[in-house]
Amino acid sequence: MAEVRRTVVVKLDMDDSDATLLHETVEEYLWACNYVVRDAWQDDYKPTSKTKLHDRTYSDVRKQTRLQANLVQSARNRAAEAIKGVVARWQNGKKASQPHFTTPSVRYDKRSATFHDDHVSLSTVNGRIEAEYVLPPEGDNPHTKYLRDDDYEVTGATLQYRDATDTFYLHIGTKADVESEIPDEGDAENSTVLGVDLGIEQIAVTSTGMFWSGGYLNHRRREYERVRGDLQRTGTESAHRTIERMGDRETRWVEDYLHRISKALVQEAVSHGCDRIAFEELTDIRDRMPGAKKFHAWAFRRLYDYTAYKAETEGIDATQVDPAYTSKRCSKCGTTLDENRPSQEKFCCQKCGYEVNADYNAAKNIGFRLLRAGQKSPHGGATRHLALNSGTLNVNGGYSPATQ
């Protein structure tokens, strides 16, 4: 038997008063997360122990918020995970700054939420509210397969608010003990990875040679900035209201665009039989990427999140890998040199002469990074393969053409 975990995304339906309570809960929950981080940042050696952080912050957070005990503990745990992540990066010689929580979300466990077949009861800053699930008809969908199946047990959920649609969603975690869904050692040879490189000119490039241009996104972004600048120079109250409406429209448009790309990425993984999608690690991506702005970092994060939850409904895992040297390493022979990348667009290996689009080369290297992490042993057969347009490649260089 093996444990299988799946996440199901459910839209919530509730009245306006309950929605207001959830907004207030999200606001105070994020405040609690940031309070714990700020407290830890007073020390030269950042505490990561949940027990220590609990002793230092629990009473203050309870006094200064209306959160119930379980949500205070949830906020502390979330902050502790973020602090551990920063400390781990420092220990590996990487840059990392103080975490700050802004994404409107709350983690619920089975003490702070009660999950039913068609609705959920959630703890808020003023008692509990009940929200109905907006579910599709029973059929071939993840809601039927995981949420409505008695074999799957709900483990908890993350509440998220999407400003673009003014809607709350619940990402419900489930688990089950099954025999058939986890591949055994005999099936491991069929495990395949799709590598994805992110960029400004090409927002996403896959190891299978699919490109999604960032040109249209960047053009629309510049147009919005130009119009906003003109309105700001006008300085009237009407102009400021127009700027606010423009911001909402821009966010909705960008999120819709990213949703479409994430859907296409998942379909690319499905069509090539991939069970994992590898992205480059997003932390400090602005420092690594020339010309990247705060907007781009936000867009990359959104794209990864959208891809991750869409992929999970297909039984595909999305993960992030260390991007070190993936832009300078030859995906064909492994030579790593600064001179291999003479421009942003072109990659030319100085050793073997391999010439290819630089983003495509990086996408393959990102996939290879995950391949090597999943290798059985230095001497055993490779258990993972990189998806290419024409077939697959294992970590030892063994190529298998695509079957017709």
Secondary structure by P-SEA (a helix, b strand, c coil): cbbbbbbbbbbbbbcaaaaaaaaaaaaaaaaaaaaaaaaaaccccccccaaaaaaccaaaaaaaccccaaaaaaaaaaaaaaaaaaaaaaaacccccccccccbbbbbccccccccccbbbbbccccbbbbbbbcccccccccccccccccccccbbbbbbbccccbbbbbbbbbbbcccccccccccccbbbbbbbbbcccccccccbbbbbaaaaaaaaaaaaaaaaaaaaaccaaaaaaaaaaaaaaaaaaaaaaaaaaaaaaaaaaaacccbbbbccccccccccccccaaaaaaaaaaaaaaaaaaaaacbbbbccccccccccccccccccccccccccbbbbccccccccaaaaaaaaaaaaaaaaacccccccccbbbbccccccccccccccccc
